[in-house]
């Protein structure tokens, strides 16, 4: 059986997977607490539109996807904060319009090709050194953002009105979170795939919430689950020739099912201990 570390492309994919697995849930925790999980899917479809534009005009697709995702994230947050449109309506408008544009462009470019398929579902063969450096830079920015503004992120996640009363620049915090989420989706799409990165943002958080109580604990455990999901999924992809994005998401969902079962068992045991059968 081959050792995946013997192959340079696999080493790059694992490094990229670790970084994506750590960055995505660290932002996903605050997105989930705001009940804005659909943001990830919306920005993923915007990034898909950016990829399609990049491929048809022969520009580096991650660059066009990054510009599209960050621009959409900022526009959505402005529309939501200024009440131009309700939050879910703004997300729906961007999701369906970007998907429509992507479908039209893909149709003009004679449908799917191997490059587009790799962006959609991830491809361990296409992770480059440039991707790793971009992910590293994003990781540094994300860690700094979360560490410096952890209290502000927590307060705005639970009660935005109270956060404003406390003098927190809620709009700027939300904008920063949205922009970093857009960048994460775009820069992680080589590893996970643009249509599946949303799951890596949300699912590890859901699993962590079943194991922990404190916010900092949940953040740490969700990052660990994200990293484990990425590594396990990429190894599964290597040995079974499965699409890496699908393997990573299936792994994370498997962890979620296990943690949910464990939580159910603990809760049931405590209930039986408190109210023993007569």
C-alpha positions as a Python dict, from the first residue, in 0.01 Angstrom:
ca = {
    (1, 'X'): (0, 0, 0),
    (2, 'X'): (142, 338, -101),
    (3, 'X'): (246, 593, 157),
    (4, 'X'): (63, 920, 73),
    (5, 'X'): (351, 1124, 213),
    (6, 'X'): (572, 992, -66),
    (7, 'X'): (381, 1210, -312),
    (8, 'X'): (437, 1584, -319),
    (9, 'X'): (82, 1658, -435),
    (10, 'X'): (-55, 1464, -137),
    (11, 'X'): (166, 1650, 109),
    (12, 'X'): (40, 1981, -31),
    (13, 'X'): (-321, 1857, -13),
    (14, 'X'): (-282, 1749, 352),
    (15, 'X'): (-126, 2081, 450),
    (16, 'X'): (-404, 2266, 271),
    (17, 'X'): (-663, 2039, 432),
    (18, 'X'): (-530, 2106, 780),
    (19, 'X'): (-543, 2481, 724),
    (20, 'X'): (-889, 2471, 567),
    (21, 'X'): (-1014, 2240, 840),
    (22, 'X'): (-895, 2484, 1105),
    (23, 'X'): (-1002, 2811, 943),
    (24, 'X'): (-1352, 2711, 829),
    (25, 'X'): (-1509, 2611, 1165),
    (26, 'X'): (-1335, 2894, 1352),
    (27, 'X'): (-1552, 3130, 1147),
    (28, 'X'): (-1841, 2886, 1124),
    (29, 'X'): (-1903, 2897, 1499),
    (30, 'X'): (-1998, 3264, 1489),
    (31, 'X'): (-2190, 3223, 1164),
    (32, 'X'): (-2395, 2940, 1315),
    (33, 'X'): (-2465, 3133, 1634),
    (34, 'X'): (-2601, 3416, 1420),
    (35, 'X'): (-2827, 3162, 1245),
    (36, 'X'): (-2670, 3257, 913),
    (37, 'X'): (-2552, 2913, 802),
    (38, 'X'): (-2697, 2986, 457),
    (39, 'X'): (-2426, 3252, 414),
    (40, 'X'): (-2174, 2977, 340),
    (41, 'X'): (-2388, 2823, 66),
    (42, 'X'): (-2465, 3163, -83),
    (43, 'X'): (-2101, 3268, -101),
    (44, 'X'): (-2010, 2926, -238),
    (45, 'X'): (-2245, 2980, -532),
    (46, 'X'): (-2106, 3329, -582),
    (47, 'X'): (-1756, 3179, -585),
    (48, 'X'): (-1874, 2924, -843),
    (49, 'X'): (-1985, 3214, -1061),
    (50, 'X'): (-1641, 3369, -1015),
    (51, 'X'): (-1474, 3043, -1117),
    (52, 'X'): (-1691, 3020, -1428),
    (53, 'X'): (-1605, 3379, -1521),
    (54, 'X'): (-1235, 3313, -1469),
    (55, 'X'): (-1238, 3001, -1684),
    (56, 'X'): (-1423, 3163, -1975),
    (57, 'X'): (-1210, 3481, -1982),
    (58, 'X'): (-888, 3287, -1914),
    (59, 'X'): (-809, 3458, -1584),
    (60, 'X'): (-681, 3270, -1275),
    (61, 'X'): (-1020, 3135, -1145),
    (62, 'X'): (-941, 3158, -770),
    (63, 'X'): (-871, 3530, -821),
    (64, 'X'): (-1204, 3601, -990),
    (65, 'X'): (-1382, 3380, -736),
    (66, 'X'): (-1216, 3566, -448),
    (67, 'X'): (-1319, 3905, -585),
    (68, 'X'): (-1674, 3783, -643),
    (69, 'X'): (-1712, 3622, -298),
    (70, 'X'): (-1566, 3915, -102),
    (71, 'X'): (-1773, 4168, -299),
    (72, 'X'): (-2090, 3965, -243),
    (73, 'X'): (-2014, 3919, 128),
    (74, 'X'): (-1973, 4294, 172),
    (75, 'X'): (-2286, 4372, -31),
    (76, 'X'): (-2498, 4121, 161),
    (77, 'X'): (-2386, 4261, 495),
    (78, 'X'): (-2454, 4621, 386),
    (79, 'X'): (-2801, 4531, 257),
    (80, 'X'): (-2880, 4336, 573),
    (81, 'X'): (-2747, 4594, 820),
    (82, 'X'): (-2919, 4886, 645),
    (83, 'X'): (-3239, 4684, 612),
    (84, 'X'): (-3249, 4728, 235),
    (85, 'X'): (-3354, 4363, 228),
    (86, 'X'): (-3413, 4113, 511),
    (87, 'X'): (-3111, 3890, 571),
    (88, 'X'): (-3264, 3573, 425),
    (89, 'X'): (-3397, 3764, 124),
    (90, 'X'): (-3056, 3917, 50),
    (91, 'X'): (-2896, 3573, 69),
    (92, 'X'): (-3159, 3425, -162),
    (93, 'X'): (-3111, 3700, -420),
    (94, 'X'): (-2734, 3651, -434),
    (95, 'X'): (-2755, 3272, -424),
    (96, 'X'): (-2998, 3230, -712),
    (97, 'X'): (-2866, 3513, -927),
    (98, 'X'): (-2506, 3394, -901),
    (99, 'X'): (-2613, 3035, -969),
    (100, 'X'): (-2807, 3150, -1275),
    (101, 'X'): (-2507, 3345, -1409),
    (102, 'X'): (-2280, 3046, -1346),
    (103, 'X'): (-2515, 2811, -1533),
    (104, 'X'): (-2536, 3049, -1830),
    (105, 'X'): (-2157, 3088, -1848),
    (106, 'X'): (-2100, 2712, -1815),
    (107, 'X'): (-2350, 2660, -2097),
    (108, 'X'): (-2159, 2900, -2324),
    (109, 'X'): (-1833, 2722, -2242),
    (110, 'X'): (-1974, 2386, -2359),
    (111, 'X'): (-2051, 2250, -2013),
    (112, 'X'): (-1831, 2099, -1748),
    (113, 'X'): (-1464, 2031, -1796),
    (114, 'X'): (-1204, 1873, -1569),
    (115, 'X'): (-1090, 2211, -1428),
    (116, 'X'): (-1441, 2315, -1331),
    (117, 'X'): (-1517, 1972, -1184),
    (118, 'X'): (-1208, 2005, -963),
    (119, 'X'): (-1321, 2345, -837),
    (120, 'X'): (-1670, 2212, -767),
    (121, 'X'): (-1575, 1905, -567),
    (122, 'X'): (-1207, 1950, -486),
    (123, 'X'): (-899, 1794, -642),
    (124, 'X'): (-593, 1690, -446),
    (125, 'X'): (-390, 1701, -767),
    (126, 'X'): (-444, 2074, -820),
    (127, 'X'): (-345, 2209, -477),
    (128, 'X'): (-44, 2429, -547),
    (129, 'X'): (219, 2603, -338),
    (130, 'X'): (44, 2933, -417),
    (131, 'X'): (-279, 2795, -270),
    (132, 'X'): (-94, 2698, 48),
    (133, 'X'): (65, 3040, 92),
    (134, 'X'): (-270, 3211, 36),
    (135, 'X'): (-434, 2978, 290),
    (136, 'X'): (-153, 3044, 535),
    (137, 'X'): (-200, 3419, 500),
    (138, 'X'): (-575, 3381, 544),
    (139, 'X'): (-515, 3164, 850),
    (140, 'X'): (-295, 3427, 1012),
    (141, 'X'): (-555, 3697, 947),
    (142, 'X'): (-839, 3476, 1072),
    (143, 'X'): (-659, 3376, 1392),
    (144, 'X'): (-574, 3738, 1459),
    (145, 'X'): (-932, 3848, 1392),
    (146, 'X'): (-1085, 3583, 1619),
    (147, 'X'): (-834, 3637, 1902),
    (148, 'X'): (-852, 4016, 1899),
    (149, 'X'): (-1228, 4041, 1856),
    (150, 'X'): (-1340, 3724, 2036),
    (151, 'X'): (-1546, 3914, 2294),
    (152, 'X'): (-1704, 4132, 2026),
    (153, 'X'): (-1780, 3831, 1806),
    (154, 'X'): (-1941, 3651, 2101),
    (155, 'X'): (-2155, 3948, 2202),
    (156, 'X'): (-2275, 4022, 1850),
    (157, 'X'): (-2355, 3653, 1799),
    (158, 'X'): (-2591, 3639, 2097),
    (159, 'X'): (-2741, 3988, 2109),
    (160, 'X'): (-2658, 4256, 1852),
    (161, 'X'): (-2871, 4523, 2017),
    (162, 'X'): (-2693, 4476, 2349),
    (163, 'X'): (-2358, 4476, 2169),
    (164, 'X'): (-2443, 4811, 2010),
    (165, 'X'): (-2540, 4946, 2351),
    (166, 'X'): (-2198, 4837, 2478),
    (167, 'X'): (-2032, 5044, 2207),
    (168, 'X'): (-1930, 4759, 1977),
    (169, 'X'): (-1905, 4841, 1606),
    (170, 'X'): (-2143, 4561, 1513),
    (171, 'X'): (-2152, 4643, 1141),
    (172, 'X'): (-1773, 4632, 1109),
    (173, 'X'): (-1747, 4305, 1305),
    (174, 'X'): (-2015, 4145, 1087),
    (175, 'X'): (-1852, 4277, 771),
    (176, 'X'): (-1513, 4138, 874),
    (177, 'X'): (-1668, 3798, 949),
    (178, 'X'): (-1852, 3793, 616),
    (179, 'X'): (-1545, 3893, 413),
    (180, 'X'): (-1323, 3632, 584),
    (181, 'X'): (-1589, 3369, 521),
    (182, 'X'): (-1594, 3458, 151),
    (183, 'X'): (-1216, 3437, 136),
    (184, 'X'): (-1217, 3101, 318),
    (185, 'X'): (-1468, 2952, 75),
    (186, 'X'): (-1265, 3069, -223),
    (187, 'X'): (-920, 2967, -103),
    (188, 'X'): (-1037, 2627, 25),
    (189, 'X'): (-1216, 2521, -291),
    (190, 'X'): (-914, 2337, -436),
    (191, 'X'): (-917, 2104, -134),
    (192, 'X'): (-1284, 2071, -44),
    (193, 'X'): (-1466, 2202, -350),
    (194, 'X'): (-1670, 2518, -375),
    (195, 'X'): (-2003, 2334, -336),
    (196, 'X'): (-1895, 2147, -21),
    (197, 'X'): (-1686, 2396, 177),
    (198, 'X'): (-2006, 2523, 342),
    (199, 'X'): (-2039, 2187, 516),
    (200, 'X'): (-1686, 2216, 658),
    (201, 'X'): (-1779, 2557, 796),
    (202, 'X'): (-2094, 2436, 974),
    (203, 'X'): (-2081, 2059, 1045),
    (204, 'X'): (-1774, 2055, 1279),
    (205, 'X'): (-1943, 2329, 1481),
    (206, 'X'): (-2260, 2122, 1514),
    (207, 'X'): (-2055, 1825, 1633),
    (208, 'X'): (-1855, 2035, 1881),
    (209, 'X'): (-2171, 2183, 2033),
    (210, 'X'): (-2271, 1830, 2136),
    (211, 'X'): (-1946, 1780, 2324),
    (212, 'X'): (-1883, 2114, 2495),
    (213, 'X'): (-2056, 2398, 2676),
    (214, 'X'): (-1824, 2703, 2684),
    (215, 'X'): (-1774, 2912, 2371),
    (216, 'X'): (-1394, 2888, 2376),
    (217, 'X'): (-1413, 2512, 2427),
    (218, 'X'): (-1655, 2482, 2138),
    (219, 'X'): (-1425, 2687, 1914),
    (220, 'X'): (-1125, 2465, 1996),
    (221, 'X'): (-1311, 2135, 1956),
    (222, 'X'): (-1474, 2244, 1628),
    (223, 'X'): (-1129, 2327, 1489),
    (224, 'X'): (-998, 1985, 1597),
    (225, 'X'): (-1295, 1813, 1433),
    (226, 'X'): (-1244, 2018, 1116),
    (227, 'X'): (-876, 1922, 1096),
    (228, 'X'): (-947, 1553, 1168),
    (229, 'X'): (-1223, 1552, 904),
    (230, 'X'): (-991, 1707, 646),
    (231, 'X'): (-701, 1468, 709),
    (232, 'X'): (-920, 1157, 727),
    (233, 'X'): (-1119, 1260, 420),
    (234, 'X'): (-808, 1328, 212),
    (235, 'X'): (-653, 993, 310),
    (236, 'X'): (-981, 822, 223),
    (237, 'X'): (-979, 1004, -110),
    (238, 'X'): (-622, 894, -179),
    (239, 'X'): (-686, 525, -113),
    (240, 'X'): (-1035, 496, -266),
    (241, 'X'): (-1013, 753, -550),
    (242, 'X'): (-1313, 932, -401),
    (243, 'X'): (-1366, 1305, -463),
    (244, 'X'): (-1178, 1474, -174),
    (245, 'X'): (-1451, 1722, -93),
    (246, 'X'): (-1710, 1448, -64),
    (247, 'X'): (-1479, 1234, 150),
    (248, 'X'): (-1408, 1524, 388),
    (249, 'X'): (-1776, 1612, 428),
    (250, 'X'): (-1880, 1248, 475),
    (251, 'X'): (-1615, 1215, 747),
    (252, 'X'): (-1736, 1528, 926),
    (253, 'X'): (-2098, 1412, 908),
    (254, 'X'): (-1990, 1073, 1045),
    (255, 'X'): (-1829, 1252, 1340),
    (256, 'X'): (-2149, 1453, 1388),
    (257, 'X'): (-2357, 1134, 1398),
    (258, 'X'): (-2122, 978, 1655),
    (259, 'X'): (-2126, 1287, 1876),
    (260, 'X'): (-2505, 1313, 1850),
    (261, 'X'): (-2536, 948, 1952),
    (262, 'X'): (-2296, 1000, 2241),
    (263, 'X'): (-2488, 1307, 2355),
    (264, 'X'): (-2817, 1120, 2338),
    (265, 'X'): (-2670, 834, 2543),
    (266, 'X'): (-2533, 1068, 2809),
    (267, 'X'): (-2863, 1258, 2834),
    (268, 'X'): (-3061, 935, 2862),
    (269, 'X'): (-2829, 797, 3130),
    (270, 'X'): (-2862, 1113, 3335),
    (271, 'X'): (-3241, 1107, 3300),
    (272, 'X'): (-3257, 746, 3414),
    (273, 'X'): (-3027, 820, 3706),
    (274, 'X'): (-3240, 1117, 3813),
    (275, 'X'): (-3574, 943, 3756),
    (276, 'X'): (-3516, 570, 3805),
    (277, 'X'): (-3788, 339, 3689),
    (278, 'X'): (-4015, 231, 3972),
}
